[in-house]
């Protein structure tokens, strides 16, 4: 399996890839699969730093993109040769990590050489994302430590938000169009195709988007344990948050109990399935006068990258005003992406407090249109006289235990047999 990991500055894609390598070696070692080498990781940016003298800003200050491109191409070729020749034998699994999009002095640009990337033959792609507030905090830390040598004003919240979306879009484009889809080339499906061209043809490869606030175990399961059912966790969060900040003591207690119950539910899901969790990104949490209120407790296990402790306090209200509308738009599209890359959508109390919640309704409607299996924990105390959805959606159960048992049956009877490999290998055409 060849994994391509992308992400904007601040998601620490290199550290995440290193942690994944460690996780793979530990798990394979416990299984007695200690044949070497199991997995290797190479980073484009680390190789560039070595090339320019451990000072990445030197690379960005080069006069032209032509000079930057030459260095990018050279280090990519070095990485390819290192995978092929410097090990006693090629590793079974390879990880290449990089930034798909760079930002420097007010300009977004990409240096990806598609021909070189094609020669590395990725079979699955992951884009790492994080809250823009934590990205902002990490960039500030890097500037203070001299990692980035440009004024802080260059990295505003709107820039970081746009950077994230560009990174996702560029990586999605790679996943769709790096290879020539044999569906559109009849000769690609025949034995007449020259051997030297066969690597050019392949169906679009799987692209996952995941928050670095999720655990390295979840990333491992997505890539190395495909028989674990991938699910999207859908639940109302805006309504509990409104009660938390209402100032009414009874409302606050009610909301705190719901958030505790939700945390326990999410913890159980994460322990049994590969869960894409929407509050891995929690940005729409504005209080009075555009001050950020605390996150909903995300942690169900150690995150891939720890949040910045004081990141929220560094954000100015005028910056939040500038991104509120963009954040609103992106929430829905990002959650739809997480649904698309899952097999099932699992709704938790979609009619909480006898209310129809817009976000949950939109997610359920999208999952239905995308032909995803839908399971829902819907206790009788949440009943409404009118249905919240335009049509019946999914299977409703009255207990969390019933939902989990049905998911486990679906995983055993409808999912495991469809997966012919634990990892993402090149498909035969």
Secondary structure as GFF3:
##gff-version 3
##sequence-region A 1 429
A	DSSP	beta_strand	2	6	.	.	.	ID=ss1
A	DSSP	alpha_helix	13	30	.	.	.	ID=ss2
A	DSSP	beta_strand	39	43	.	.	.	ID=ss3
A	DSSP	alpha_helix	44	52	.	.	.	ID=ss4
A	DSSP	alpha_helix	56	60	.	.	.	ID=ss5
A	DSSP	alpha_helix	65	81	.	.	.	ID=ss6
A	DSSP	pi_helix	82	86	.	.	.	ID=ss7
A	DSSP	beta_strand	93	98	.	.	.	ID=ss8
A	DSSP	beta_strand	102	104	.	.	.	ID=ss9
A	DSSP	beta_strand	107	109	.	.	.	ID=ss10
A	DSSP	alpha_helix	114	119	.	.	.	ID=ss11
A	DSSP	beta_strand	124	129	.	.	.	ID=ss12
A	DSSP	alpha_helix	132	144	.	.	.	ID=ss13
A	DSSP	three_ten_helix	152	154	.	.	.	ID=ss14
A	DSSP	alpha_helix	157	177	.	.	.	ID=ss15
A	DSSP	three_ten_helix	182	184	.	.	.	ID=ss16
A	DSSP	three_ten_helix	186	189	.	.	.	ID=ss17
A	DSSP	three_ten_helix	195	200	.	.	.	ID=ss18
A	DSSP	beta_strand	206	211	.	.	.	ID=ss19
A	DSSP	alpha_helix	216	224	.	.	.	ID=ss20
A	DSSP	beta_strand	230	235	.	.	.	ID=ss21
A	DSSP	alpha_helix	238	244	.	.	.	ID=ss22
A	DSSP	alpha_helix	249	272	.	.	.	ID=ss23
A	DSSP	beta_strand	274	277	.	.	.	ID=ss24
A	DSSP	three_ten_helix	278	280	.	.	.	ID=ss25
A	DSSP	three_ten_helix	288	290	.	.	.	ID=ss26
A	DSSP	three_ten_helix	312	314	.	.	.	ID=ss27
A	DSSP	alpha_helix	317	340	.	.	.	ID=ss28
A	DSSP	beta_strand	344	348	.	.	.	ID=ss29
A	DSSP	three_ten_helix	352	354	.	.	.	ID=ss30
A	DSSP	alpha_helix	358	369	.	.	.	ID=ss31
A	DSSP	beta_strand	373	377	.	.	.	ID=ss32
A	DSSP	three_ten_helix	380	382	.	.	.	ID=ss33
A	DSSP	beta_strand	395	397	.	.	.	ID=ss34
A	DSSP	alpha_helix	400	410	.	.	.	ID=ss35
A	DSSP	pi_helix	411	415	.	.	.	ID=ss36
A	DSSP	three_ten_helix	416	418	.	.	.	ID=ss37
###
